[in-house]
Amino acid sequence: MHQLEISFFYPLTEQISLDLDFTPSEEWIADWRKRQSNTTTLSGSFLISNGGTGTISWAQPVQPQTNFVIRPTEKSVGSWEITTGTFIYKPTKPNAVIRFMAKYLLGFKWHDEN
């Protein structure tokens, strides 16, 4: 029995140091993070395809937690919490099976308005 030697293509056998300098991009990221730390609050409105109007608002506080809220109508009975700080308000409450399956499968939490 004889073992064969496989000759690989040159880039696979030898690694060459490229001496890349990433300091300009690291400085840009630090500057970008500094500009993003300012508090901004935005709001707006949008047109729903059935002809109704709704409002959307979000806020970016200085803290790492951000809030994003979608409220299609002024009246709502509760909201879905999609992720921490992301809420979608609904005018009708889903039944218990929908709430259970949404929490079990998707991790969405239902919150009733009080």
C-alpha positions as CSV (number, residue, x, y, z in Angstrom):
1,M,0.0,0.0,0.0
2,H,1.3,3.4,-1.0
3,Q,0.1,6.8,0.3
4,L,-0.4,9.5,-2.3
5,E,0.7,13.0,-1.6
6,I,-1.7,15.7,-2.8
7,S,-0.3,18.9,-3.9
8,F,-2.7,21.7,-3.0
9,F,-3.1,25.0,-4.8
10,Y,-0.7,27.6,-3.5
11,P,-3.2,29.9,-1.5
12,L,-4.4,26.8,0.4
13,T,-0.9,25.8,1.7
14,E,0.6,29.1,2.7
15,Q,-0.9,32.1,4.5
16,I,0.6,35.5,3.8
17,S,0.2,38.3,6.3
18,L,-1.5,41.3,4.6
19,D,-0.7,44.0,7.3
20,L,-4.1,45.7,7.0
21,D,-4.8,48.8,8.9
22,F,-8.4,49.2,10.3
23,T,-7.9,52.3,12.4
24,P,-9.8,54.7,10.1
25,S,-12.9,52.5,10.2
26,E,-12.6,52.0,14.0
27,E,-12.5,55.8,14.4
28,W,-15.5,56.2,12.1
29,I,-17.5,53.6,14.2
30,A,-16.6,55.4,17.5
31,D,-17.7,58.8,15.9
32,W,-20.9,57.2,14.6
33,R,-21.8,55.7,18.1
34,K,-21.1,59.1,19.6
35,R,-23.6,60.8,17.2
36,Q,-26.2,58.1,17.8
37,S,-26.2,58.6,21.5
38,N,-28.2,61.8,21.2
39,T,-31.9,61.5,22.1
40,T,-34.2,61.7,19.2
41,T,-38.0,61.3,19.0
42,L,-39.8,60.9,15.7
43,S,-43.4,60.4,14.7
44,G,-45.4,60.2,11.5
45,S,-48.5,58.9,9.8
46,F,-49.1,56.4,7.1
47,L,-52.0,55.3,4.8
48,I,-53.3,51.8,5.3
49,S,-54.3,49.9,2.1
50,N,-58.0,49.8,3.1
51,G,-58.2,53.6,3.0
52,G,-57.9,54.2,6.7
53,T,-55.1,56.1,8.3
54,G,-52.9,55.2,11.2
55,T,-50.0,56.7,13.1
56,I,-46.7,55.3,13.9
57,S,-44.2,56.6,16.4
58,W,-40.9,55.6,17.9
59,A,-38.4,57.0,20.3
60,Q,-34.7,56.4,20.7
61,P,-33.8,57.2,24.3
62,V,-30.2,57.5,25.6
63,Q,-30.7,54.1,27.3
64,P,-30.0,51.0,25.2
65,Q,-33.6,50.0,25.2
66,T,-35.6,51.5,22.3
67,N,-39.4,51.6,21.8
68,F,-41.2,51.0,18.5
69,V,-45.0,51.3,18.6
70,I,-47.5,50.7,15.8
71,R,-51.0,51.9,16.6
72,P,-53.2,51.7,13.5
73,T,-56.3,53.1,15.3
74,E,-56.9,55.3,18.3
75,K,-59.0,52.6,20.0
76,S,-57.2,49.5,21.1
77,V,-57.9,46.7,23.6
78,G,-54.4,45.5,23.9
79,S,-51.1,45.0,22.2
80,W,-48.7,42.3,21.1
81,E,-45.1,42.7,22.4
82,I,-43.0,41.4,19.6
83,T,-39.6,42.0,21.2
84,T,-38.6,44.1,24.2
85,G,-39.9,47.6,23.5
86,T,-41.7,46.7,20.2
87,F,-45.5,46.8,20.4
88,I,-48.3,46.4,17.9
89,Y,-51.7,47.6,19.2
90,K,-54.8,45.8,18.0
91,P,-58.5,46.9,18.1
92,T,-59.8,43.4,18.9
93,K,-58.5,40.9,21.4
94,P,-57.4,37.5,19.9
95,N,-58.9,34.4,21.3
96,A,-57.0,32.2,23.9
97,V,-55.8,29.7,21.4
98,I,-54.2,32.4,19.2
99,R,-52.6,34.1,22.2
100,F,-51.2,30.7,23.5
101,M,-49.8,29.6,20.1
102,A,-48.3,33.1,19.4
103,K,-46.5,33.0,22.8
104,Y,-45.5,29.3,22.4
105,L,-44.4,29.3,18.8
106,L,-43.3,32.9,18.1
107,G,-42.6,34.3,21.6
108,F,-45.2,37.2,21.2
109,K,-46.8,38.3,24.5
110,W,-50.3,39.8,24.6
111,H,-50.9,42.8,27.0
112,D,-54.4,44.0,27.8
113,E,-55.1,47.7,28.0
114,N,-56.3,48.7,31.5
